[in-house]
Amino acid sequence: MASLRRALRGMAATCPRRSPALGRGLRPLVSGAGPTSEKSVPYQRTLKEAQDASAAARGPSQPLPGTASVVVIGGGSLGCQTLYHLAKLGVSGAVLLERERLTSGTTWHTAGLLWQLRPSDVEVELLAHTRQVVSRELEEETGLHTGWIQNGGLFIASSRQRLDEYKRLMSLGKVYGIESHVLSPGETKALYPLMNVEDLYGTLYVPHDGTMDPAGTCTSLARAATARGAQVIENCPVTGIHVRTDDFGVRRVAAVETEHGSIQTPCVVNCAGVWAHAVGRMAGVKVPLVAMRHAYVVTERIEGIQNMPNVRDHDASVYLRLQGDALSVGGYETNPIFWEEVSDDFAFGLFDLDWDVFTQHIEGAINRVPVLEKTGIKSTVCGPESFTPDHKPLMGEAPELRGFFLGCGFNSAAECLLLTPPGVHRRFHRSLTDHSRWIRERSHEAYAKNYSVVFPHDEPLAGRNMRTGPLHEVLPYDFCGAYGHRGHEDHAYGRLLGQEYSFSFPPHHDVIKKECLACRGAAAVFDMSYFGKFFLVGPDAGKAADWLFSADVSRPPGSTVYTCMLNHRGGTESDLTVSRLAPGPEASPLAPAFEGDGYYLAVSGAAAQHNWSHIRTVLQDRKFRCQLIDSSEDLGLVSVQGPASRAILQEVLEADLSDDAFPFSTHKLVRAAGHLVRAVRLSFVGELGWELHAPRPSCLPVYQALMTVGAKHGLVNAGYRAIDSLSIEKGFRHWHADLRADDSPLEAGLAFTCKLKSSVPFLGREALEKQRAEGLRRRLVGFTLDEKVPMFGLEAIWRNGQVVGHVRRADFGFTIDKTLAYGYIRDPSGGPVSLDFVKSGDYTLERMGVTYTAHAHLKSPFDPDNKRVKGVY
Ligand SMILES: Cc1cc2nc3c(=O)[nH]c(=O)nc-3n(C[C@H](O)[C@H](O)[C@H](O)COP(=O)(O)OP(=O)(O)OC[C@H]3O[C@@H](n4cnc5c(N)ncnc54)[C@H](O)[C@@H]3O)c2cc1C
């Protein structure tokens, strides 16, 4: 039997693309290239083996119902979890259709590792829920043991930076009651005697991590779901999705077609794993994921390995999973192999392992557990898995088709159940969701970086320049070799980004400081062309605006209002500005011709698709007769902010910019350097300033005129990192950070955006009223620190010696010269969080295990009376 070391040595000697093991004693389990039939996997039993002979015969395992409330497509980990949760939520008549047998896709051969700590509060919550279901609830419900093994998890740090990352996780874990310990190399050796700790900086030990068994978990999920009235039908491939167009022209799911008949249903959940793209295509829905081969090898018996925790050696990009008295060794390669064919008849199958690709893990594995050098390989497990452009799953209703939901793209993190807020798949702009090169490049980068340290300011390098703004070519950035540089020879952007890889203040701290102070002291120009820019017009636009927006936007034409959009739970789907338009018969890029009411909406760029999908869904549900027009690509947006902005703009705009003629929160069509633009007096940084929304071809000449005039006023270019710092200093919220779909505007201190004093109904109003009547169970609080210490979010918030929350967003404020942090706090007793409760506490913020004294603020410490936005300096 070949050992891991022999496999590695063999690599150097053998020709590419050939297993070093072949001809050297390691018995190939199946020979031949491409997908193979099933192989032995390291489990006692797969669901296939558990089938009796009659069930194995072709044909659906049960007769198909004529109708179903929901049809879940795919019986892997995600399909079973979805069906179980639907049943538990009380949804009756849900049906799961599996092409082959349960688990036959990717799930049957998963490694099943469950690590509770991740650098994301949402993921930590999901994982805690999964662990609860798998380790306790399912067994209580069904009497079946899911196969859960709580052997613990150990993260390896080979550098101080890596250990810092773990310490961040440890602090976050305290918020969710997840026990974890930072261990020294000596303590690690005592816990895991077979481990080499010579090159260790330290480790993070999480005793309640463990290992899931795919077959056991899916059997229990299916059993629990069917006991609650759901149906599981195997051997029943879905071959088509029927779509109907309703009286308002909206496309909706109508039925699912199979080889054995069809089922009428208004709702489908696509849990088809690597086949999700093909299932999406049946319905005209773009599913941005790619299939790749992902692998581990299983060793022979290792004396002394029993009961050891699972190990993640991030720096070596390797994991070691306890497999009885052996280990499974797997990892993330820099050069994964894409599975191009995604064949339909692949079931309980595996690929032959490509040792050229896998070998990079062996050195790291042997270094960590040296006994592996002399340990044989019992089997290889290389199967298909789906990966997405940002390594996060695709969940929620697809933007293109009502009733078509996604539950796929789990990037080897199938432990996350379907509990995230709705709409998280809407993070990709629709121009990119079927751009195969972009999906592929981004997914590849995300896969290769899966074990990299997660730095707060990291950016992907792949897939750049797919969408560019009107000022793209004149701004001095270099996205990996654009602008006269030959592609990928000059990596200036990558180099600059590399300097940001730090949990301290990075070198760019001073660059951002200059931009921020220039904005506060003179003026800064921001290119915000990536903002989403929509028009909402038509006979019912007024009614739609009343219902959609939490604030009263029914003001006279020329007014602009900052508002939120909520969901029915009162959660904040978006914050945006809405400008009321005067009707006009002539269409232009700055306003369409319309009858009835008209509004111009400006939303943050990263959330543009999310906003678009949310508004369209609400318009369809309420059957409002109005149009939503997307002008994001036709219009650019340049914003000038700061005390000198009026003097600069007065020379460029043909308009009176005095407070009387152009007050705060208003907008006008005006000429700028001869070009017609929409000037909006607003500020996202807390200064006197105007946004200029201009047709794309006008943006560059307008920007150049501003820079020419601005030179004598100290006008500087400033970027998004400056916006982040300036806006947190002013106490403005950032949607997706300190404001999300699971936060209500009352909790977020945005009650002023809610027309609760009026009697006008709006989406989310009932939930807000209930929340107000019952008292807020959590509240967003701002903190400043005396000590100049960098914070980025995820730090634990302590009040009077108890953890009460964690930081959602943090940054440095250069004018107040302090670190600022915002987070939601709860009362540990479970009661409402009153203002007195906030004010009366003594606070510290815990960063990497160290606590710092913090001061709570209910109003922004910078310009609390909002004088500057009104031009009062
Ligand atoms: C080697 C390896 C190791 C892994 N290790 C881990 C780990 O340690 N931890 C972790 O959390 N995750 C891990 N994963 C990932 C995890 O296994 C997957 O994310 C998960 O199993 C995917 O589940 P799924 O339900 O999305 O897909 P699948 O299990 O592939 O299920 C999709 C199902 O849809 C069915 N289907 C497809 N088309 C149709 C159709 N037209 N009609 C009806 N049914 C259809 C398929 O037959 C299949 O059963 C690993 C993956 C691999 C490959």
The ligand as an SDF file (V2000), in Angstrom:
LIG
                    3D

 53 58  0  0  0  0  0  0  0  0999 V2000
  -15.1110   15.8290   -1.3180 C   0  0  0  0  0  0  0  0  0  0  0  0
  -16.1240   16.7070   -0.6550 C   0  0  0  0  0  0  0  0  0  0  0  0
  -15.9800   17.0140    0.6850 C   0  0  0  0  0  0  0  0  0  0  0  0
  -16.9170   17.8560    1.3110 C   0  0  0  0  0  0  0  0  0  0  0  0
  -16.7840   18.1380    2.6340 N   0  0  0  0  0  0  0  0  0  0  0  0
  -17.6820   18.9330    3.2570 C   0  0  0  0  0  0  0  0  0  0  0  0
  -17.5850   19.2030    4.6470 C   0  0  0  0  0  0  0  0  0  0  0  0
  -16.6840   18.7440    5.2990 O   0  0  0  0  0  0  0  0  0  0  0  0
  -18.5310   19.9880    5.2300 N   0  0  0  0  0  0  0  0  0  0  0  0
  -19.5640   20.4990    4.5120 C   0  0  0  0  0  0  0  0  0  0  0  0
  -20.4040   21.1860    5.0770 O   0  0  0  0  0  0  0  0  0  0  0  0
  -19.6740   20.2580    3.1800 N   0  0  0  0  0  0  0  0  0  0  0  0
  -18.7550   19.4850    2.5460 C   0  0  0  0  0  0  0  0  0  0  0  0
  -18.8740   19.2290    1.2200 N   0  0  0  0  0  0  0  0  0  0  0  0
  -19.9590   19.8600    0.4870 C   0  0  0  0  0  0  0  0  0  0  0  0
  -21.2860   19.1780    0.6880 C   0  0  0  0  0  0  0  0  0  0  0  0
  -21.1430   17.8190    0.5290 O   0  0  0  0  0  0  0  0  0  0  0  0
  -22.2480   19.7440   -0.3590 C   0  0  0  0  0  0  0  0  0  0  0  0
  -22.3310   21.1390   -0.2670 O   0  0  0  0  0  0  0  0  0  0  0  0
  -23.6350   19.1890   -0.1740 C   0  0  0  0  0  0  0  0  0  0  0  0
  -23.6410   17.7970   -0.0470 O   0  0  0  0  0  0  0  0  0  0  0  0
  -24.4530   19.5980   -1.3650 C   0  0  0  0  0  0  0  0  0  0  0  0
  -25.7530   19.1990   -1.1180 O   0  0  0  0  0  0  0  0  0  0  0  0
  -26.8870   19.5630   -2.1540 P   0  0  0  0  0  0  0  0  0  0  0  0
  -28.1310   19.0550   -1.5810 O   0  0  0  0  0  0  0  0  0  0  0  0
  -26.7920   21.0100   -2.4910 O   0  0  0  0  0  0  0  0  0  0  0  0
  -26.4490   18.8050   -3.4930 O   0  0  0  0  0  0  0  0  0  0  0  0
  -26.5380   17.2490   -3.8610 P   0  0  0  0  0  0  0  0  0  0  0  0
  -26.1930   16.3800   -2.7350 O   0  0  0  0  0  0  0  0  0  0  0  0
  -25.7590   17.0610   -5.1080 O   0  0  0  0  0  0  0  0  0  0  0  0
  -28.0620   17.0560   -4.1300 O   0  0  0  0  0  0  0  0  0  0  0  0
  -28.6670   17.4720   -5.3240 C   0  0  0  0  0  0  0  0  0  0  0  0
  -29.6580   16.4020   -5.7060 C   0  0  0  0  0  0  0  0  0  0  0  0
  -30.4500   16.8820   -6.7800 O   0  0  0  0  0  0  0  0  0  0  0  0
  -30.7800   15.7730   -7.5780 C   0  0  0  0  0  0  0  0  0  0  0  0
  -31.2080   16.2610   -8.8940 N   0  0  0  0  0  0  0  0  0  0  0  0
  -30.4580   16.8740   -9.8290 C   0  0  0  0  0  0  0  0  0  0  0  0
  -31.2020   17.1670  -10.8960 N   0  0  0  0  0  0  0  0  0  0  0  0
  -32.4550   16.7540  -10.6180 C   0  0  0  0  0  0  0  0  0  0  0  0
  -33.6690   16.7700  -11.3500 C   0  0  0  0  0  0  0  0  0  0  0  0
  -33.7400   17.2760  -12.5810 N   0  0  0  0  0  0  0  0  0  0  0  0
  -34.7690   16.2470  -10.7580 N   0  0  0  0  0  0  0  0  0  0  0  0
  -34.7270   15.7250   -9.5020 C   0  0  0  0  0  0  0  0  0  0  0  0
  -33.5850   15.6730   -8.7900 N   0  0  0  0  0  0  0  0  0  0  0  0
  -32.4700   16.1790   -9.3330 C   0  0  0  0  0  0  0  0  0  0  0  0
  -29.4970   14.9840   -7.6260 C   0  0  0  0  0  0  0  0  0  0  0  0
  -29.7190   13.6460   -7.9930 O   0  0  0  0  0  0  0  0  0  0  0  0
  -28.9880   15.1340   -6.2060 C   0  0  0  0  0  0  0  0  0  0  0  0
  -29.3600   14.0560   -5.3700 O   0  0  0  0  0  0  0  0  0  0  0  0
  -17.9730   18.4120    0.5610 C   0  0  0  0  0  0  0  0  0  0  0  0
  -18.1040   18.0930   -0.7980 C   0  0  0  0  0  0  0  0  0  0  0  0
  -17.1880   17.2760   -1.4020 C   0  0  0  0  0  0  0  0  0  0  0  0
  -17.3400   16.9630   -2.8630 C   0  0  0  0  0  0  0  0  0  0  0  0
  1  2  1  0
  2  3  1  0
  2 52  2  0
  3  4  2  0
  4  5  1  0
  4 50  1  0
  5  6  2  0
  6  7  1  0
  6 13  1  0
  7  8  2  0
  7  9  1  0
  9 10  1  0
 10 11  2  0
 10 12  1  0
 12 13  2  0
 13 14  1  0
 14 15  1  0
 14 50  1  0
 15 16  1  0
 16 17  1  0
 16 18  1  0
 18 19  1  0
 18 20  1  0
 20 21  1  0
 20 22  1  0
 22 23  1  0
 23 24  1  0
 24 25  2  0
 24 26  1  0
 24 27  1  0
 27 28  1  0
 28 29  2  0
 28 30  1  0
 28 31  1  0
 31 32  1  0
 32 33  1  0
 33 34  1  0
 33 48  1  0
 34 35  1  0
 35 36  1  0
 35 46  1  0
 36 37  1  0
 36 45  1  0
 37 38  2  0
 38 39  1  0
 39 40  1  0
 39 45  2  0
 40 41  1  0
 40 42  2  0
 42 43  1  0
 43 44  2  0
 44 45  1  0
 46 47  1  0
 46 48  1  0
 48 49  1  0
 50 51  2  0
 51 52  1  0
 52 53  1  0
M  END
$$$$
